[in-house]
Amino acid sequence: MYHRSVIVKKAADARPVTKEMIINLKQKEQRADELKESVGFQRTSLWDHLSDLWTLMLYGMRPKSKQCITYGHTLPSSGWIEGRKPKCSDCGEPISDPDELRKSLPRW
């Protein structure tokens, strides 16, 4: 006795898959992969490299406090000492509330 989910039902107008159809599909997939590889290497001009360098420099000079604004502060290795405000290990600002600590999702 077969379970109902094992029985395969075909549509009335479905054609059987032939070997030619499989070969044709495989060739199309290989051509699409070759096209994807060639698109990734189109940055060959000097202007493209300079713009990439400029973007890298701009992102490298972003202040670390921006991460603290977005995600919260990181607790120092000494932990939270009662009666004192610990300072963020990234930006150095005092942490006044545990809700200001870093979470995995943005705070806004």
C-alpha positions as CSV (number, residue, x, y, z in Angstrom):
1,M,0.0,0.0,0.0
2,Y,1.3,3.4,-1.0
3,H,1.0,6.6,1.0
4,R,-0.9,9.3,-0.9
5,S,2.0,11.7,-1.1
6,V,4.2,9.2,-2.9
7,I,1.8,8.8,-5.8
8,V,2.7,11.2,-8.6
9,K,-0.1,12.7,-10.6
10,K,0.6,14.1,-14.0
11,A,-1.3,16.9,-15.7
12,A,-3.4,15.8,-18.6
13,D,-1.5,18.0,-21.1
14,A,2.1,17.3,-19.7
15,R,4.7,16.1,-22.2
16,P,7.3,13.5,-21.2
17,V,10.8,14.9,-20.7
18,T,13.1,13.8,-23.5
19,K,16.9,13.5,-23.7
20,E,17.0,16.4,-26.2
21,M,15.1,18.7,-23.8
22,I,17.6,17.9,-21.0
23,I,20.6,18.5,-23.3
24,N,19.1,21.8,-24.5
25,L,18.5,22.9,-20.9
26,K,22.0,22.0,-19.9
27,Q,23.5,24.1,-22.7
28,K,21.4,27.1,-21.9
29,E,22.4,26.9,-18.2
30,Q,26.1,26.7,-19.2
31,R,25.8,29.7,-21.5
32,A,24.1,31.7,-18.7
33,D,26.9,30.8,-16.3
34,E,29.6,31.9,-18.8
35,L,27.7,35.2,-19.2
36,K,27.5,35.8,-15.4
37,E,31.3,35.2,-15.1
38,S,32.1,37.7,-17.9
39,V,29.8,40.4,-16.5
40,G,31.8,40.3,-13.2
41,F,35.1,41.3,-14.9
42,Q,34.0,44.4,-16.8
43,R,35.9,46.9,-14.6
44,T,38.9,47.3,-16.8
45,S,39.3,51.0,-17.3
46,L,41.3,53.3,-15.1
47,W,38.3,55.3,-14.2
48,D,36.6,52.2,-12.7
49,H,39.6,51.5,-10.6
50,L,39.8,55.1,-9.3
51,S,36.2,55.2,-8.4
52,D,36.5,51.9,-6.5
53,L,39.6,53.3,-4.7
54,W,37.6,56.5,-3.8
55,T,34.7,54.5,-2.5
56,L,37.0,52.3,-0.4
57,M,38.7,55.4,1.1
58,L,35.3,57.0,2.0
59,Y,34.0,53.9,3.7
60,G,37.3,53.4,5.5
61,M,37.1,56.9,7.0
62,R,33.6,56.5,8.5
63,P,33.6,57.1,12.2
64,K,33.1,54.0,14.4
65,S,30.5,55.9,16.5
66,K,28.1,55.5,13.5
67,Q,28.0,51.8,14.3
68,C,27.2,52.7,17.9
69,I,24.4,55.0,16.8
70,T,22.9,52.4,14.6
71,Y,23.4,49.2,16.6
72,G,24.2,50.3,20.1
73,H,27.3,50.5,22.3
74,T,29.6,47.5,23.1
75,L,30.2,46.7,26.8
76,P,33.9,46.7,27.8
77,S,35.5,43.5,29.0
78,S,35.4,44.6,32.6
79,G,31.6,44.5,32.5
80,W,29.0,46.6,34.2
81,I,30.2,47.8,37.7
82,E,27.3,48.9,39.9
83,G,27.4,52.6,40.7
84,R,29.6,53.5,37.7
85,K,28.8,54.2,34.1
86,P,30.9,52.0,31.8
87,K,32.4,53.5,28.6
88,C,31.8,52.0,25.2
89,S,34.8,50.1,24.0
90,D,34.3,51.4,20.4
91,C,33.5,55.1,20.8
92,G,34.3,55.8,24.4
93,E,30.9,57.4,25.3
94,P,29.5,56.5,28.8
95,I,26.6,54.0,28.7
96,S,23.8,55.0,31.1
97,D,21.2,52.3,30.4
98,P,21.4,48.6,29.4
99,D,19.0,49.3,26.5
100,E,21.9,51.2,24.8
101,L,23.9,48.1,24.4
102,R,24.5,46.5,21.0
103,K,21.9,44.2,19.6
104,S,21.8,42.2,16.4
105,L,19.2,44.4,14.8
106,P,19.3,48.2,14.3
107,R,17.7,50.2,17.0
108,W,15.5,52.3,14.8
